């Protein structure tokens, strides 16, 4: 069975994911903008630091007693920002440098303005008519750390807002789809035999045509089933009346005819008319089983229905029927009473025709709505047993019949969602035949 997809979950997850992706893109673009601004700020800070240090370095070099020996300066505020610097003369000799400055970091020649290496950002400036050159360096790791911290500061609120957004979107979608949920519940709550129109207020505009189409379909189906019921009833009446009339005439002819060929023909006509009446009855039952209308709008008490049908069969047939059932009102199902009566009649008729003569037919109904009809008799071969529920298929017995009884039972069981099981020998015996029908239980209305 193909798995279903919840529209509510689809919208909630889709909207939350879409909003989250937009936030992440916005946070990424904001991070790039922040990184650009940070680089400009750091460059301005480097330039200002160089402009402050360079005049002091020139004064220190000019007032130095030994102009050749380089000096290291430890206590400069520039050290606090991760800066290091060197001051060289025109020949490239180092005159002044910060404490811990690595000469390999700096460009060996004089530079003007900004320059970037693999590990540092450099800024160069000159003084005294390009005779004194200064380079100041800042590690790129310092800038990456600042950019990373800024990115975390932008991303953290987005991560915190994801569950809040998920909850908000879920509440909004659930509120927006409340009428569709009511429509679904209205469909789920009704029984399979309820074909009345479904009315739910304030459906979304997109769902209104669907609801109208469903109601029109239910209305057409109701009309079709009613027409079929009327046709079945009318056909049964129209067929039974002329058959009964012809049978009565044949019986009268048989009684009035003298002994001889005429009475024999009358007997044959009477038997044929009786056979035709039984066949028409079976065909009408099969038409009802196939046509629909097998489900009732209200749950039916199977115990009471079974009692009525069994009493009817006891009057019409010279058989002993033993019934076992729970108390009335405890086994409910949505099967139509007429359909249930047809099913039970055919099962009992089948057991009476094909069972051993003079044996008792066992009929039982369990508290779980399992109907069981068993009879004694010869064991039915497995290959024949698998075909008995097909139309016009009969077992290897000389009993009269048309091979429609179990086909009608199978069709009704399939129409009401029940399960028909045939077994031979019957349960707990070494012979016999058993048919069991597991109905779907219904809750009290």
N, C-alpha and C positions, 0 to 999 in steps of 0.2 A: 504494500500500500504506500502510495506516495505521501511523504510527510507534508504537513501543512505549515504555512508561514503566518505568524501573527502579524497583522498590520500594525498593531500598537507597538510591538517590539521592534519591528522593522523601522517605523518612524522614529522611535526613541533612540535606538542605536545609531541610525543614520544621521539624525539631526545632531546628536551629541558628538559623533565623530566628525561631522562637517564643521561644527562650531569649534571643536578642539583643533582641527587642522588649520582653520582660519586664524585662531589665536596663536598657534605655533608659528605660522607664517608671519603674522604681525610681530610676534616677539622676535623672530629671526631678523626681520627687516629693521626693527627698532634696535636690535643688538648691533647690526652693521652701522646704523646711524650713530649710535653711542660710541662705537669703536672709532669711527671717523672723527667725532668730536673729541674723544680722549686723545687721539694722536695729535690733533691740532693743539690741544691744551698742553700736552707734554712737550711738543715742539716749541711752543711759546715759552714754557717754563725753562727749557734748555737755553733758548736764545737770551732770555732775561738773565739767567744765571751767568752765562758767558759774558754778557755786557757788564755785569757787576764785578766779576772776578778779573777780567782782563785789565782794567785800569790799575787795580791793586797789584796785579802781577807785574805790570810794567814799572810801577814805582819801586817795587821790591827789587827788580833786576837792576834798575838804574842806581839805586842806593846801596847795592851790595858791594862789600869790600872785595870779594873774590867773584868776579863776573863769570868765571868758567865753571865752578863747581855747582852742580844742580842742587836744588833744595826740595824737600818734601814737606808739604803742608798737611797737617793732620786735622786740625780743628776748624774745618770749614762747614758752614751749614749745607753746602752742596752735597756733602757726604750723606746727609740724611735722606735725600731723594734717590739714592742709588747712583749718583753721578760720580764720575772720575774724569780727570782732565790732565793735560800736559801743555806746557808752554815751551816753544822752541824758538831759536833764532833763525836767521835766514839760511845758515849752513846746516840746519837740521839738528843742532845740538840742543839737548833738553836743558832748559834753564829752571823750570819749576814744574812740579807735578804733585798730584794729590797722593795721600798715603794709600798704598795698596794698588796704585794704578799699574796696569799691565801694559807695557809698551806694545805688545803684540796686538792689542785691541785697536790701537790707533793707526791711522793711515801714515805711512812713512814720510809722505810729502805733505806740503801745506794744502789745505782745502778751504774753500769758502762756501758757506751755507751748509745745507743738510746732506747727509749721505747715510745709506743703510748697508750694513754688512750682514753676515749670516747670524750674528749673535748680538750686535749692538746698533744703536742709532747714534750717529756722529753729527756734531755741528762744529764748523770751523770759522774762526774770525781772525783778523790781523790788526796790528797797530803800528804806530811810528813808521808810516810809509812802507808797509809790508816788510818790516824788519823783525817784528815779533809776531809769531803765529801761535794761536791757541786752538786746541781741539778738546771738546767735552763729549763724553760718551755716557750713554744710558743703556743698561741691559734691556734687550727686547723681552726677556722673561718678565721683567717688572711690568711692562705694558700688557703682556698677555695675561698676567695675573689680574690686573685691574679690569681688563676686558672680560675675563671669565667671571669675576665677581659681579660685574654689571649684568652679564647675561643671566647668571643665576638669579639675581634680583628681579630680572624681568620674567624669567621662566617660572619661578616659584609660585607667584600668584595664579598663573595659568593652571599649574598642576593642582593647586588647592581648589580652584573653581570647577574642575572637571566633575567631581561628585555632586557639587551643588547644581551644576548645569544639568547633569543626568537626572537628578531629582526634579528639577524645575521642568525640564522637557517632558518627563514621564507624567507629572501632574497635569501639564497643559494638554498633552495628547490624550490622556485618559479622560479629561473633562470634555475635550472636543469630540471624542468618539463615544460618548455615553449613549447617544441615541442608537448608534450601530450595535452597541452591546445589548441594549434593550431589545433590538430587533432579533439579534441572535438568540437571546434567552427566550423570546416569544416563540421562535421556531423550535428550539430544543425542548421547551416545556410541553408542547402539544403532542398528543399521541399520533401514531402512524395513520390512524383512521380519521383524524380531524382534518378536513379539507376546507374549513372556513377561512375567510380572508384574514390576513395578518395586518393589524393596525398598530402602528407605532408613530407617535407624534414627533414632529421636528426632526425628521431624517435629513441628512445633508442633501444638497441639491444633486450631487453626483449619484446618490443611492436611491433617490425617489423613483427614477425610471425603472430601476431593478425591482424595487418593491412592487410597483404597479404591474410590471410584467409577471412577477410571481403570483400576484393575486389574480390576474387574468388567467394564468395557466391553471391555478387551483379551481377557478370558477368553471373553466372549460372541462377540466377533469371531473368535477362534480357532476356537470351535465351529462358527460359521457357515461359515467358509472350509473347514473339514474336511468338513462336511456337503455343501458344494457340490462339493468335489473328489470325494467318494464318489459323489455324484449324477452328476457328469459321467462318471466312470469306469464306473459301472453302466449309464448310458444308452448310452455308446459300445458297451459289450459287448452289451447287450440289443438294440440296433438292428443292430449288425453281424451278429450270429448269424442272425436270421431273414432279413435281406437276403442274406447269403451263401448260405443254404439255398435261398431262392427263386431266386437267380441260378444256382445249380448245377442246379436242376430245369429252369430255362428253357434252359440250355445243353444239358442232356441231351435235352430235348424237341426242340431245334433239330437235334441230331445224328440223333435217331431218326426225326424226321418226314420223310416223303417230299417230294420236290420239289413245290411247289405253295403254295396259300394258307396252309396250316398252318405250313410252315417260315417263311414270311414273317412270320406273326404271332409265332412264337417268336423270330425275330430282333428284332422290335420290342419284345417283352417284355424280352428280354435287355438291349437298349439302354436301355430305361426304368429297369430295375432298377439298371444301372450308374450311370445319371444320378442316381437316388435315393440310391444309396450315397455318391456324391461330394457331393451336397447335404447329406446328414446329417452327413458328415464336416466340411464347412464350417460348418454350423450349430453343431456341437459345439465347433469351434475358436473360433467367435465367442462362444459362451457362456462358454468358459474365459477369453477375452480380456476380456469384460465383467464377469465375476464376481469377479475378484480373484485372489490367489495368484500374481501375476506377479513378485513379488520373492522373492529367496532370502535366507535368513538369513546366508549366507556368500558372499563374492565368487566369481564364476564366471570361468573362463578362456574368453573368447570365441573365442580362436584355435583351441583344441582342439574346442570345440563346433561352430564353423564347418566345420572339417575333416570331422567325422563327418557333418554334414548334407549337405555337398557330395558326399561319397562315396556316400551313400544316394541322392541325386538322380541321380548319374551311372549308378547301377545301374538305377534305375526309369525313366529317360527317355533317349531317344536324342538327347541334346544334348551339345555340347562346352562344358565350363565351365572357364574359366581363373581360378584363385584366386591372389590376391596378399595376403599377410598377414605381420605381423612374427613374431618367434620366439614359441613357446608360453610362456605364463605372463607375458607382458608387458602384456596388455590384460585388465583385470579389470573386471567390472560386477556389480551385484546382481540382474540379471534372472534369473528362473527358467529352468533349462535347457530345459524343455519349451516354455515361451513363446518362447524364442529360436529353438528349432528350428521351431516353427510359423511364426514371422515369416520366417525365411530360406526355408523351403519355399514359402511363398506368393509371396515375391519372385521366386524362381527359376521357379516355375510360371507366374507372370505374364509373365516375360521369355520363357519357352519358348513360350507360347501366342501371344503377340502380336508377337514379334520376327520378323525375316525368316528364312525357312527355310534351315537349313544354316549359320547364323552362330554365332559363339562368344558365350557369355554371360560377361561380365566381372564377377567378384565380387572385391571388395577390402575389406580391413579395415585401417584405419590405426592407428598407435600411439596416436592420441587417441580410439579407440573409435568411429570413424565407419565404418559399413558401407555399401558402395556396390554396387549391382547395376545393370548397364547392358546394353542389347542394341541391335542394329541394327534399323531398321524405319522406317516412315513417321512423320513428325512429328505429334504429337498437338496439335490446336488448343488455344490457351490456355483457351478457355471450357470445353472438355471436361477439360482437365488439372486445373482447379480443382475438378471434381466427382468425380474418379475415386476419391477416398478415402471417398465416401459409399456406403451399402449399396445393392446391386442396381443400381449405375450402371456401365455398360460403355462402353468406347470404341467408335468406329465401325469395328470389325473383325469379320469373319465368324467368328472363332475361337469355339469353344463356351466357355461359362462362365456363372457366376451373378452376377457383379459383386460378389463378397464378398471376394476375395483382398486387395485393397488396403484395404478397410474393416477386415479383421481386423488387418492390419499397423498401420494407423493407431490402432486401439483399443489394441493391445499397446504401441505406442510411447507413447501418452498415459498408459497405466497405469504405466509404469516411469519416466516423466519424460524420455523421449527425444523427439527432434524429427525428424519425417518430412518430407522435402523431395522433391517430384516435379519433374522437369525434362524438357523435350523441345524441341529435340534434346539429347542427352547432352553432357557436357562434352568439348570437344575434337573434336566431330563436327558435321556438318551435318544429321544425321538421328539416329534412334534415340530411346530412352526411358531415363531414369535415375531410380532411386529410392535415396535415401540416408537413413540413420538415424543420428543422432548420439546415442550412448548416454552416460550419466553414468558417468564413471570411478569405480572404487571402490579404496580402499586395501587392500593385502594384509591378511588377518586374522591 
